[in-house]
Amino acid sequence: MFSARDEILARIRAVNRPSPVPIPRDYERTRTVPDVLALLDERVADYKAIVHRVAEAEVPDRIADCLARRSASTVAVPADVPASWRVPAVTWLPDSPPLPLAELDTVDGVLTGCAVAIAETGTIVLDAGEAQGRRMLSLVPDYHLCVVRAGQVVTSVPEALTRLEPGRPLTFISGPSATSDIELDRVEGVHGPRTLEVLIAT
């Protein structure tokens, strides 16, 4: 004897599903701007993030400067960040094996790379790929220092999507974590770090 649940599911299975309708994707996918890195710098700063333009060779020194300025002595990192990023005078906590939530909640910050950065929206995207780690790593600590290489910067969202795999765990970061209630009182640090610092390496 069928239950009501079985009957409902049977009716659903019996429905003739139409063939998928193609989705038109004739929108503009690429744009040209005079200086895509300058646009990213401007838009990320608009979100109240701290932005630095540095030469690739200067990245380790700037990482050291950023962490020293915050007196950040214990920093979590994905296990595969470049060795040169792990500067002296810092206790590095590689996320391998995965760090417990309680420990992540006590570190002074996290250092990661990114998958792609979108200049027009000032958005940095992580996909758990190289030098990025799992999602929790970049969301729990109160301070996130992110290195963006020039070759990872695109102008528009459609361009970024062509570089990303939809099956990966994508995290879109547009400035420090912030939210507003119905009275528009801004609260920072609810869904992620209150401070985002970005090094754009050229």
LINUR-V693442 format. One record per residue. N is the residue number from 1. RES is the residue in one letter. PHI is phi in degrees with one decimal (none if undefined). Layout:
n = {N,N}
res = {RES,RES}
phi = {PHI,PHI}
//
This chain:
n = {1,2,3,4,5,6,7,8,9,10,11,12,13,14,15,16,17,18,19,20,21,22,23,24,25,26,27,28,29,30,31,32,33,34,35,36,37,38,39,40,41,42,43,44,45,46,47,48,49,50,51,52,53,54,55,56,57,58,59,60,61,62,63,64,65,66,67,68,69,70,71,72,73,74,75,76,77,78,79,80,81,82,83,84,85,86,87,88,89,90,91,92,93,94,95,96,97,98,99,100,101,102,103,104,105,106,107,108,109,110,111,112,113,114,115,116,117,118,119,120,121,122,123,124,125,126,127,128,129,130,131,132,133,134,135,136,137,138,139,140,141,142,143,144,145,146,147,148,149,150,151,152,153,154,155,156,157,158,159,160,161,162,163,164,165,166,167,168,169,170,171,172,173,174,175,176,177,178,179,180,181,182,183,184,185,186,187,188,189,190,191,192,193,194,195,196,197,198,199,200,201,202}
res = {M,F,S,A,R,D,E,I,L,A,R,I,R,A,V,N,R,P,S,P,V,P,I,P,R,D,Y,E,R,T,R,T,V,P,D,V,L,A,L,L,D,E,R,V,A,D,Y,K,A,I,V,H,R,V,A,E,A,E,V,P,D,R,I,A,D,C,L,A,R,R,S,A,S,T,V,A,V,P,A,D,V,P,A,S,W,R,V,P,A,V,T,W,L,P,D,S,P,P,L,P,L,A,E,L,D,T,V,D,G,V,L,T,G,C,A,V,A,I,A,E,T,G,T,I,V,L,D,A,G,E,A,Q,G,R,R,M,L,S,L,V,P,D,Y,H,L,C,V,V,R,A,G,Q,V,V,T,S,V,P,E,A,L,T,R,L,E,P,G,R,P,L,T,F,I,S,G,P,S,A,T,S,D,I,E,L,D,R,V,E,G,V,H,G,P,R,T,L,E,V,L,I,A,T}
phi = {none,-76.2,-83.8,-59.5,-62.6,-62.0,-65.9,-63.5,-64.4,-63.6,-64.9,-63.8,-64.2,-78.7,-68.0,-79.3,-82.7,-69.6,-63.8,-57.4,-89.7,-60.5,-94.4,-65.4,-126.9,-95.9,-77.5,-68.2,-102.3,-129.9,-140.1,-116.4,-124.2,-59.4,-146.2,-66.2,-70.9,-64.9,-65.4,-60.8,-54.5,-63.6,-72.6,-64.3,-64.1,-58.6,-87.2,70.4,-92.0,-96.5,-125.1,-131.2,-97.8,-137.7,-72.8,-52.7,-67.6,-90.9,-56.7,-58.5,-63.6,-71.2,-58.7,-60.3,-63.2,-61.6,-70.6,-66.0,-63.4,-95.2,54.9,-85.5,-104.3,-125.3,-131.3,-83.4,-144.6,-60.5,-62.7,-105.6,-65.8,-55.6,-59.1,-66.2,-74.8,-83.4,-73.8,-65.9,68.1,-130.8,-87.6,-92.7,-115.3,-65.1,-84.2,-152.5,-65.1,-53.1,-70.1,-65.2,-54.6,-60.8,-73.8,-60.1,-73.9,-109.8,-71.7,-80.3,170.2,-137.1,-118.5,-139.4,-96.2,-148.8,-91.5,-160.5,-130.1,-108.3,-65.2,-61.6,-105.7,64.3,-107.2,-108.2,-116.4,-110.0,-129.5,67.2,-86.2,-56.4,63.4,-116.2,73.0,-77.2,-58.0,-60.6,-61.0,-94.5,-103.6,-84.6,-60.7,-79.8,-132.9,-124.1,-105.7,-122.5,-99.2,-115.7,-86.5,-54.8,-69.2,-93.9,-93.8,-122.3,-80.0,-122.1,-62.1,-56.9,-63.5,-63.6,-63.8,-69.5,-93.6,-108.6,-99.1,-63.1,-80.5,-87.2,-77.6,-86.9,-122.1,-99.5,-116.2,-119.2,81.7,-61.9,-62.4,-156.6,-148.2,-131.1,-86.3,-64.6,-93.9,64.6,-81.6,-77.2,-125.1,-105.2,86.6,-78.4,-113.5,164.9,-65.9,-77.2,-125.8,-117.6,-122.5,-123.1,-105.8,-94.5,-95.2,-113.9}
//
